[in-house]
Amino acid sequence: QVQLVESGGGLVQPGGSLRLSCAASGDIISIGDMGWYRQAPGEQRELVAGITSGGDTNYADSVKGRFTISRDNTDNTVYLQMNSLKPEDTAVYYCNADVTSGRYGSGQYSFRAYWGQGTQVTVSS
C-alpha cells in the first residue's frame, strides 16, 4: 500500500558530496516524522538525521555541520545532503517515514513506520 524508494547512493572520494532522495507513494493520507538511518558492516543501525512534519530537525553528533535533512511535503520526499564525506560515513543508508495510509471513504486506515530498501554509500580514495 505504501512504498519508500531511495536513490542517490554511490562511490565518492573523501571530502566529496552526495544527495540521497526517498520518495513515498501509495494511499498516503499524511506523513509525520521522517528520517535517515545507516548501518555499517558489523554494526547496529543508527539514526543519522530526523525531521518532523513541521520541519524541525535533529542530527547525530558525527554528522552535524556536514549533513542536511530536508523534505518536500508536496512530493512526499525526504532528502539527505551529505557534504565533506569521510570514510567512516560508509554504510547502507535507509529512509524511514511514519505514514497514515488508507483510501478516503473506505472507512479503514492505518498508521505505521515504513522503510526504504537501502542505498549503499561508499567513501574511499
Disulfide bonds with the S-S distance in Angstrom:
Cys22-Cys95 1.95
